[in-house]
């Protein structure tokens, strides 16, 4: 908080400071009290109560070398003077002589990280009895209270800046990744209408498949960024949504993209309160996981039912069981359902599916045996 304006603003936002200065003056009899920001080269008044026309207002400055606060910044100890003339240390000190002080008390304000902010101080042109346990304890308490509020203000400001940075990052990520991909998609679709030879069509088909896969990866990265850096994966839940058409469309798209794989689907008619797009994304991620890790010679089975007061969706596949070491962390980001190397994807699909489940107050679980790996999504109907 090196910016003096920021320091003044931070103190101004502490509603208790004017009351603290008022109490300090009334209890001690001192007629001037202030909270000051003190650095190596500046003394700046942040809040002031002045009954002796000392001439300082918030933002006003004293030459740092003329103040005792400059010494307090170095030794971090309170300075208390009942009567300058009788004080063995400060009787001949330049500060009382410059400002005509007879009594003085100043308590350091130290932040949680150990850094020195400044002082809570009071002065008067007549002697006052200040060096008592009660008054010293009061100043310590008030200095600590001010430091606590400054730390809170700083933490809130940092969180606000971090939140703004997160939102900017997510927006830039979406824009900068999607725009080039959209251009590639448009270009390959245009070429598909004009290319006639089989080799060219095959190459464009592979390019379209890669673009589709990249689009899915971008969606996952954006959802991960929102989930971890933003306010969570956004959902827009609606009442009485028919899920069967959405899930059938997801299966149809995955069958088209994976013509060599069998996907069996049986979905019950159900009207559910949910975000149908997100439930479709959850199903897509679970089937995509089965396509990646399951036995290609056996079908993937997707099924939904109504069981009691729950909507239940399962996706099962045969293949090697998920290792125990992987199973316990399966829904964490960047964890894959297999220990095999060279697998496509970022390991975000299951994490995002589990986050979608959480936003619907639902549960996503997995069981894995040598016979079958099955993911189960259970969502309350109400």
C-alpha positions in Angstrom: 0.0 0.0 0.0 2.7 2.5 -1.1 0.2 4.7 -2.9 -0.8 7.4 -0.4 -4.3 7.8 -1.9 -4.9 4.1 -1.5 -3.8 4.3 2.1 -6.1 7.2 2.8 -9.0 5.4 1.0 -8.3 2.2 3.0 -8.5 4.1 6.3 -11.6 6.0 5.2 -13.4 2.7 4.6 -12.9 1.7 8.2 -16.0 3.1 9.8 -14.6 2.7 13.3 -11.6 5.0 12.9 -13.4 8.4 13.6 -14.8 6.8 16.7 -11.4 5.5 17.7 -9.9 8.9 17.4 -12.8 10.4 19.4 -12.4 7.9 22.2 -8.6 8.4 22.3 -9.0 12.1 22.7 -11.8 11.8 25.4 -9.9 9.2 27.4 -6.5 10.8 27.3 -7.6 14.5 27.2 -5.4 14.9 24.1 -6.7 17.4 21.6 -5.2 16.0 18.4 -5.2 12.4 17.2 -4.5 10.8 13.9 -3.9 7.6 11.9 -0.8 8.2 9.8 0.8 6.2 6.9 4.5 6.2 7.5 7.1 5.1 5.0 10.8 5.6 4.7 10.3 9.0 3.1 6.8 10.1 3.9 4.4 10.9 6.8 0.8 11.2 5.6 -2.3 11.8 7.6 -5.0 9.4 6.7 -7.6 10.4 9.4 -7.5 13.3 11.8 -9.3 14.7 14.9 -8.0 18.2 15.5 -9.0 20.5 18.3 -5.8 22.5 18.6 -5.8 23.8 15.0 -2.6 21.8 14.2 -3.4 22.3 10.6 -3.5 18.8 9.3 -6.3 17.2 7.3 -6.4 13.7 5.6 -3.8 13.8 2.9 -1.7 16.3 4.7 2.0 15.6 5.2 4.8 16.3 7.6 8.5 16.0 6.7 9.4 12.5 7.8 12.6 13.5 9.4 10.8 15.9 11.7 8.6 13.2 13.2 9.1 10.6 16.0 7.0 8.2 13.9 10.1 7.9 11.6 12.0 6.4 14.6 9.0 4.1 15.5 9.1 2.7 11.9 12.6 1.5 12.6 12.3 0.1 16.2 8.5 -0.8 16.1 8.0 0.2 19.7 5.4 2.6 21.1 6.6 6.0 22.3 4.8 7.6 25.3 5.7 11.1 26.7 3.7 12.5 29.6 5.7 15.7 29.8 8.5 16.5 27.4 10.4 18.7 29.9 10.6 15.7 32.4 11.4 13.0 29.8 15.0 11.7 29.9 15.0 10.7 26.3 12.9 13.3 24.5 13.5 16.5 26.6 15.9 17.8 24.0 14.4 16.0 21.0 13.8 18.1 17.9 10.2 17.0 17.2 8.6 18.5 20.4 10.6 21.7 19.8 9.5 22.0 16.1 5.8 21.4 16.8 5.5 22.8 20.4 4.5 19.5 21.9 4.4 18.8 25.6 2.7 15.3 25.5 2.8 12.6 22.9 1.8 9.0 22.4 2.2 6.9 19.2 1.5 3.2 18.7 2.8 1.3 15.6 0.3 -0.3 13.3 1.7 -3.6 12.1 0.0 -5.7 9.4 -0.4 -9.5 9.5 2.5 -10.0 7.1 4.8 -8.1 9.5 5.0 -5.0 7.4 4.7 -1.6 9.0 1.8 0.6 8.0 2.1 3.6 10.2 1.0 4.8 13.6 -2.0 5.7 15.7 -0.8 8.8 17.5 -2.0 11.7 19.7 -0.4 15.0 20.7 -1.1 18.0 22.8 0.6 21.3 23.7 0.1 20.6 27.5 1.3 17.7 29.6 -1.0 14.7 29.9 -0.8 11.5 32.0 -0.5 8.8 29.3 2.0 6.2 30.6 -0.6 3.9 32.3 -1.4 0.3 31.6 -5.0 1.3 30.7 -4.1 3.9 28.1 -1.3 1.8 26.6 -3.6 -1.2 26.4 -6.3 0.9 24.7 -3.8 2.2 22.1 -2.6 -1.4 21.4 -6.1 -2.6 21.0 -7.1 0.2 18.6 -3.8 -0.2 16.6 -4.5 -4.0 16.2 -8.1 -3.3 15.2 -7.0 -0.9 12.5 -4.4 -3.4 11.3 -7.1 -6.1 11.2 -9.4 -3.9 9.0 -6.5 -3.0 6.7 -5.6 -6.6 6.2 -9.3 -7.4 5.4 -9.5 -4.5 3.0 -6.3 -5.7 1.3 -7.5 -9.3 1.1 -10.9 -8.2 -0.4 -9.1 -5.9 -2.9 -6.8 -8.8 -4.0 -9.8 -11.1 -4.3 -11.6 -8.6 -6.5 -8.5 -8.1 -8.7 -8.1 -11.9 -9.0 -11.8 -12.3 -9.9 -11.5 -9.7 -12.6 -8.3 -11.4 -13.9 -10.1 -14.8 -13.9 -13.0 -13.4 -15.9 -10.7 -11.8 -18.4 -8.7 -15.0 -18.7 -11.8 -17.1 -19.4 -13.1 -14.6 -21.9 -9.8 -14.4 -23.8 -9.4 -18.2 -23.7 -12.8 -18.7 -25.2 -12.3 -16.0 -27.9 -8.8 -16.8 -28.9 -9.3 -20.5 -29.1 -12.7 -20.7 -30.7 -12.2 -18.1 -33.5 -9.3 -19.8 -35.3 -11.1 -23.1 -35.0 -14.4 -21.7 -36.4 -12.4 -20.4 -39.4 -10.9 -23.9 -40.0 -14.3 -25.5 -39.7 -15.9 -23.1 -42.2 -13.0 -23.6 -44.6 -13.1 -27.4 -44.5 -16.9 -27.4 -45.0 -16.6 -25.1 -48.0 -13.9 -27.4 -49.5 -16.1 -30.5 -48.9 -18.6 -29.1 -51.3 -16.0 -28.7 -54.1 -13.6 -31.7 -53.6 -14.6 -34.7 -55.7 -11.7 -37.2 -55.4 -12.0 -39.8 -52.7 -8.5 -39.0 -51.2 -9.4 -35.4 -50.8 -12.7 -36.2 -49.2 -10.9 -38.6 -46.8 -8.4 -35.9 -45.8 -11.2 -33.4 -45.2 -13.1 -35.9 -43.2 -10.1 -36.4 -40.9 -9.7 -32.6 -40.6 -13.4 -32.3 -39.6 -12.9 -35.1 -37.0 -9.9 -33.3 -35.6 -11.8 -30.0 -35.5 -14.7 -31.6 -33.7 -12.3 -33.2 -31.2 -10.5 -29.8 -30.7 -13.9 -28.1 -30.1 -14.7 -30.7 -27.4 -11.3 -30.0 -25.8 -11.9 -26.3 -25.8 -15.3 -26.8 -24.2 -13.6 -28.9 -21.4 -10.8 -26.4 -20.9 -13.3 -23.5 -20.6 -15.5 -25.4 -18.2 -12.4 -26.3 -16.1 -11.4 -22.7 -16.0 -14.9 -21.7 -14.9 -15.1 -24.4 -12.3 -11.7 -23.8 -10.8 -11.0 -20.1 -11.5 -14.5 -18.6 -11.8 -17.7 -19.1 -10.0 -18.3 -22.7 -11.0 -19.7 -24.3 -14.1 -22.8 -22.3 -15.0 -26.2 -24.0 -15.3 -29.6 -22.8 -16.3 -32.1 -25.2 -14.8 -35.7 -25.4 -16.2 -38.7 -27.3 -14.9 -40.1 -30.4 -16.6 -37.4 -30.8 -19.2 -37.8 -33.9 -21.4 -34.4 -35.5 -21.3 -34.9 -38.5 -23.7 -34.6 -36.4 -26.9 -31.4 -34.7 -25.7 -29.7 -37.9 -24.7 -30.8 -39.6 -28.0 -29.2 -36.8 -29.9 -25.9 -37.1 -28.0 -25.8 -40.8 -28.7 -26.6 -40.2 -32.4 -23.7 -37.7 -32.7 -21.3 -40.1 -31.0 -22.3 -43.0 -33.2 -21.7 -40.8 -36.3 -18.3 -39.8 -35.0 -17.4 -43.4 -34.1 -18.9 -45.6 -36.9 -16.8 -48.6 -35.8 -18.1 -48.7 -32.2 -21.5 -50.0 -30.9 -23.4 -47.8 -28.5 -26.6 -49.3 -27.1 -29.1 -46.8 -25.6 -32.3 -47.2 -23.7 -33.7 -44.0 -22.2 -36.9 -43.7 -20.2 -39.4 -40.9 -20.8 -38.8 -38.4 -18.0 -39.6 -34.8 -17.2 -36.9 -33.4 -14.9 -35.9 -30.1 -13.5 -32.3 -29.6 -14.8 -30.1 -27.9 -17.4 -30.7 -30.3 -20.3 -27.6 -29.1 -22.2 -25.4 -29.8 -19.2 -27.0 -33.3 -18.7 -26.3 -34.0 -22.4 -22.7 -32.9 -21.9 -22.4 -35.2 -18.9 -23.7 -38.1 -20.9 -21.4 -37.2 -23.8 -18.4 -37.1 -21.5 -19.2 -40.5 -19.9 -19.7 -42.2 -23.3 -16.5 -40.5 -24.6 -14.6 -41.9 -21.7 -16.0 -45.4 -22.4 -15.0 -45.0 -26.1 -11.5 -44.2 -25.0 -10.9 -46.8 -22.3 -13.5 -49.5 -23.0 -13.1 -52.7 -25.0 -13.7 -51.8 -28.7 -15.1 -55.3 -29.4 -18.0 -54.9 -27.0 -20.9 -52.4 -27.0 -21.2 -49.4 -24.7 -24.5 -49.4 -22.8 -26.2 -46.2 -21.9 -29.5 -46.4 -19.9 -31.8 -44.1 -17.9 -34.6 -45.0 -15.5 -36.8 -43.5 -12.8 -36.0 -45.2 -9.5 -38.1 -43.9 -6.6 -37.7 -40.2 -6.5 -34.4 -40.2 -8.6 -33.5 -39.9 -12.2 -30.8 -42.5 -12.8 -28.4 -42.6 -15.8 -25.8 -45.3 -16.2 -23.0 -45.7 -18.8 -21.3 -49.1 -18.8 -18.5 -50.7 -20.8 -16.4 -53.9 -20.8 -12.6 -53.7 -20.7 -9.8 -53.6 -18.2 -10.9 -52.5 -14.7 -9.8 -49.1 -13.5 -6.8 -49.5 -11.2 -7.4 -48.9 -7.5 -4.7 -46.2 -7.5 -6.6 -44.3 -10.2 -10.2 -45.0 -8.9 -10.0 -42.9 -5.8 -8.9 -39.7 -7.7 -10.9 -40.4 -10.9 -13.1 -37.3 -10.7 -10.2 -35.0 -10.1 -8.9 -32.9 -13.1 -6.2 -34.3 -15.4 -6.8 -37.9 -14.1 -7.5 -40.6 -16.7 -9.5 -43.8 -16.2 -6.5 -45.9 -17.4 -2.9 -46.0 -16.7 -2.1 -46.4 -20.4 0.0 -43.8 -22.0 -0.7 -42.0 -25.4 -4.4 -41.6 -24.8 -6.2 -38.6 -26.3 -7.7 -35.9 -24.1 -6.7 -33.8 -21.2 -8.3 -35.9 -18.5 -11.0 -33.3 -17.8 -14.2 -35.1 -19.0 -15.0 -37.0 -15.8 -14.1 -34.0 -13.6 -16.5 -31.8 -15.6 -19.2 -34.5 -15.4 -18.8 -34.7 -11.6 -19.0 -30.8 -11.4 -22.2 -30.9 -13.5 -23.6 -33.5 -11.1 -22.8 -31.3 -8.1 -24.5 -28.2 -9.6 -27.7 -30.4 -9.9 -27.5 -31.6 -6.3 -26.8 -35.1 -7.8 -24.2 -37.8 -7.3 -21.9 -39.4 -9.9 -20.2 -42.6 -8.8 -18.3 -45.4 -10.5 -17.8 -49.1 -10.0 -15.2 -51.1 -11.9 -14.7 -54.9 -12.0 -13.0 -57.2 -14.5 -16.4 -57.7 -16.1 -17.7 -54.1 -16.3 -17.0 -50.5 -15.5 -20.2 -48.6 -14.8 -20.7 -44.9 -14.1 -24.0 -44.0 -12.3 -25.6 -40.5 -12.2 -28.4 -40.1 -9.6 -30.4 -36.9 -9.6 -33.3 -36.2 -7.3 -36.5 -35.4 -9.2 -37.3 -32.6 -6.8 
